[in-house]
């Protein structure tokens, strides 16, 4: 029995979608928008594809069909071929005050209405590429995919997210060639160790920790 115990919020949308990669199906629960961006971001951030040029994606309703050149023997979701390798170092200095101000990008109407979505963005100087989803990994994949499809300069960008920085999130960032991950939430010990090992930079405003070359 469904009943209201106060003024109800809107309900965040979650749905299972079929995601075919080179013919192999991978079912996942997500907010069913920006599915092309989700696929592109997932394939690159998981190390399945090296670049946008390796990927062909078609979306048919809630069904994603992706072809990745050079990918074989996929073991999804733990398929990161580049796991633990940082592909890019930034030539740009990041300022802590600038990063703190960027947290405003995470404030979206969809979250205020539902309190059910994670928000992520790839911030590239004056531009940002933002997405939301019920899952923080999905939100990160969507933001990375959107940035890739818009040919953003990922080497001089940073990944911004509303959720915790886990090792899995840090690996996604590194695989995409993004040198810095920033969150208003906590950073986990596994992510800190990963940053130390690889040179990835990170800022957690909840934990009050900055790792790497931050001004």
C-alpha positions as CSV (number, residue, x, y, z in Angstrom):
1,X,0.0,0.0,0.0
2,X,1.4,3.4,-1.1
3,X,0.6,6.3,1.2
4,X,1.9,9.8,1.7
5,X,3.6,10.6,5.0
6,X,4.1,14.3,4.2
7,X,4.3,16.4,1.1
8,X,5.7,13.9,-1.5
9,X,8.6,14.6,-3.9
10,X,8.6,13.6,-7.5
11,X,9.9,10.1,-8.0
12,X,13.3,9.6,-9.7
13,X,13.1,7.4,-12.8
14,X,15.0,4.1,-12.9
15,X,14.6,1.5,-15.6
16,X,16.5,-1.5,-16.9
17,X,17.9,-1.1,-20.4
18,X,19.6,-3.6,-22.7
19,X,23.2,-2.6,-23.6
20,X,24.7,-4.8,-26.4
21,X,28.5,-4.5,-26.9
22,X,29.8,-6.4,-29.9
23,X,26.7,-8.6,-29.6
24,X,27.1,-9.4,-25.9
25,X,24.2,-8.1,-23.8
26,X,24.9,-6.2,-20.6
27,X,21.7,-5.2,-18.7
28,X,21.9,-2.2,-16.4
29,X,19.5,0.0,-14.4
30,X,19.7,3.7,-15.1
31,X,17.7,6.8,-15.7
32,X,16.7,6.2,-19.4
33,X,17.9,9.5,-20.9
34,X,21.2,10.4,-22.7
35,X,21.7,6.7,-23.5
36,X,24.2,7.3,-26.3
37,X,26.3,9.5,-24.0
38,X,26.0,6.7,-21.3
39,X,27.3,4.1,-23.8
40,X,30.2,6.2,-25.1
41,X,31.3,7.3,-21.6
42,X,31.0,3.7,-20.2
43,X,33.1,2.2,-23.1
44,X,35.9,4.8,-22.7
45,X,35.9,5.1,-18.9
46,X,36.0,1.3,-18.5
47,X,38.9,1.0,-20.9
48,X,36.9,-1.1,-23.4
49,X,37.5,1.6,-26.1
50,X,40.5,3.8,-26.4
51,X,38.7,6.7,-28.1
52,X,35.5,8.0,-29.6
53,X,36.8,6.9,-33.1
54,X,36.7,3.2,-31.9
55,X,33.0,3.3,-31.1
56,X,29.7,3.1,-33.1
57,X,26.5,3.4,-31.0
58,X,22.9,3.2,-32.0
59,X,20.0,3.7,-29.6
60,X,16.6,2.1,-30.2
61,X,14.2,3.1,-27.5
62,X,15.6,1.5,-24.3
63,X,18.0,-0.7,-26.3
64,X,21.7,0.4,-26.9
65,X,23.7,-1.3,-29.6
66,X,27.4,-0.6,-29.6
67,X,30.2,-1.8,-31.8
68,X,33.8,-1.4,-30.5
69,X,36.7,-2.0,-32.9
70,X,39.6,-4.0,-31.4
71,X,37.6,-5.1,-28.4
72,X,37.3,-8.8,-27.7
73,X,36.6,-11.2,-24.8
74,X,34.6,-8.6,-22.9
75,X,34.1,-9.3,-19.3
76,X,31.6,-6.7,-18.3
77,X,31.4,-4.8,-15.9
78,X,35.0,-5.6,-14.8
79,X,36.6,-5.1,-18.2
80,X,39.0,-2.2,-17.7
81,X,42.0,-2.9,-20.0
82,X,43.7,0.2,-18.7
83,X,42.9,-0.3,-15.1
84,X,45.2,1.6,-12.9
85,X,46.9,3.6,-15.7
86,X,46.6,7.4,-15.9
87,X,46.7,8.4,-19.5
88,X,46.9,12.2,-19.2
89,X,48.6,14.8,-17.1
90,X,47.1,18.3,-17.2
91,X,49.2,21.3,-18.4
92,X,46.7,23.5,-16.5
93,X,46.9,24.6,-12.9
94,X,43.7,24.1,-10.9
95,X,42.8,26.6,-8.3
96,X,41.0,25.5,-5.1
97,X,38.7,28.5,-5.0
98,X,37.7,27.9,-8.7
99,X,37.0,24.2,-7.9
100,X,34.8,25.2,-4.9
101,X,32.8,27.6,-7.0
102,X,32.2,24.9,-9.6
103,X,30.1,23.0,-7.1
104,X,27.2,25.3,-8.2
105,X,27.1,23.3,-11.4
106,X,25.8,20.3,-9.5
107,X,22.7,22.2,-8.3
108,X,20.0,21.1,-10.8
109,X,16.2,21.2,-10.7
110,X,15.9,17.5,-11.2
111,X,17.7,16.8,-7.9
112,X,15.7,19.5,-6.0
113,X,12.4,17.9,-7.2
114,X,13.3,14.3,-6.4
115,X,16.4,14.1,-4.1
116,X,16.9,10.9,-6.1
117,X,19.6,11.8,-8.7
118,X,23.4,11.9,-8.7
119,X,24.9,14.7,-10.8
120,X,28.2,14.8,-12.6
121,X,29.9,17.1,-15.1
122,X,33.1,17.4,-17.1
123,X,34.3,21.0,-16.6
124,X,36.4,22.3,-19.4
125,X,37.3,26.0,-18.7
126,X,34.3,28.0,-19.7
127,X,32.2,25.0,-20.8
128,X,30.8,22.1,-18.8
129,X,29.1,18.9,-19.8
130,X,26.6,17.8,-17.2
131,X,24.4,14.8,-16.7
132,X,22.3,13.1,-14.0
133,X,21.2,9.6,-13.2
134,X,20.0,7.5,-10.3
135,X,23.5,5.9,-10.2
136,X,26.6,7.9,-9.6
137,X,28.6,5.7,-12.0
138,X,26.0,6.2,-14.7
139,X,26.0,10.0,-14.1
140,X,29.8,10.0,-14.5
141,X,29.6,7.9,-17.7
142,X,27.0,10.2,-19.2
143,X,29.0,13.3,-18.5
144,X,32.2,11.8,-19.9
145,X,30.3,10.6,-23.0
146,X,28.7,14.0,-23.5
147,X,32.1,15.7,-23.3
148,X,33.6,13.2,-25.7
149,X,30.8,13.7,-28.3
150,X,31.5,17.4,-28.1
151,X,35.2,16.9,-28.5
152,X,36.1,18.6,-25.2
153,X,39.7,18.9,-24.2
154,X,39.7,16.3,-21.5
155,X,43.4,16.6,-20.6
156,X,42.7,20.1,-19.3
157,X,39.3,19.4,-17.7
158,X,38.2,18.0,-14.4
159,X,35.4,15.6,-13.5
160,X,32.9,17.0,-11.0
161,X,30.4,14.8,-9.1
162,X,27.9,14.9,-6.3
163,X,28.7,11.4,-5.0
164,X,31.6,9.7,-3.3
165,X,35.0,9.3,-5.0
166,X,35.6,5.6,-4.9
167,X,38.4,3.8,-6.7
168,X,36.0,2.8,-9.4
169,X,35.2,6.4,-10.1
170,X,38.9,7.4,-10.0
171,X,39.7,4.6,-12.5
172,X,36.9,5.9,-14.8
173,X,38.4,9.4,-14.7
174,X,41.9,8.1,-15.4
175,X,40.9,5.9,-18.3
176,X,39.1,8.9,-19.9
177,X,42.3,10.9,-19.7
178,X,40.9,13.4,-17.1
179,X,43.6,14.5,-14.7
180,X,41.4,15.6,-11.7
181,X,38.3,14.4,-10.0
182,X,36.4,16.8,-7.6
183,X,33.4,16.0,-5.3
184,X,31.4,17.7,-2.7
185,X,31.1,14.3,-1.0
186,X,33.7,12.1,0.6
187,X,36.7,10.3,-0.9
188,X,37.3,6.7,0.0
189,X,40.7,5.2,1.1
190,X,40.9,3.1,-2.1
191,X,40.6,6.2,-4.2
192,X,43.3,7.9,-2.2
193,X,45.7,5.0,-2.7
194,X,44.9,4.9,-6.5
195,X,45.7,8.7,-6.8
196,X,49.0,8.2,-5.0
197,X,49.9,5.3,-7.3
198,X,48.9,6.9,-10.6
199,X,49.3,10.7,-10.2
200,X,45.6,11.4,-10.6
201,X,44.6,14.5,-8.6
202,X,41.5,14.6,-6.4
203,X,39.6,17.1,-4.2
204,X,36.9,16.1,-1.7
205,X,35.2,19.0,0.0
206,X,33.4,16.8,2.4
207,X,36.6,15.1,3.6
208,X,38.6,18.4,3.3
209,X,41.4,16.6,1.3
210,X,43.2,17.6,-1.8
211,X,45.6,15.3,-3.6
212,X,48.0,16.4,-6.3
213,X,49.0,19.7,-7.8
214,X,46.2,22.0,-6.6
215,X,46.9,25.7,-6.0
